[in-house]
């Protein structure tokens, strides 16, 4: 199980995500980024998310 806190990349955001693997987290984060932060996922965002993934 993996976990990610959006606030680790976007200060002030309180959303947290859990998933079975990296791909599941990235899919959830992509939807959240578009809907709540109005940004599209690019390679820099993927790297930032991956740098803050942790085992849960």
C-alpha positions, 0 to 999 in steps of 0.5 A: 500500500502506498500513500501521498499527501498533496500538501507535501507538493501543494502547501495548504492542501489537505487531501491524502491518497492511498492506493495499492501502487504508484499507478493508482496514486497517480491516477487519483492525484491526476483527477484531484490536480485537474478538479481542485488545482486546475492543473494538468499532470506533467512530468515535473508533477509526476516526479514531485509526487513520486518523491513524496510517495511513502509506504503505508 
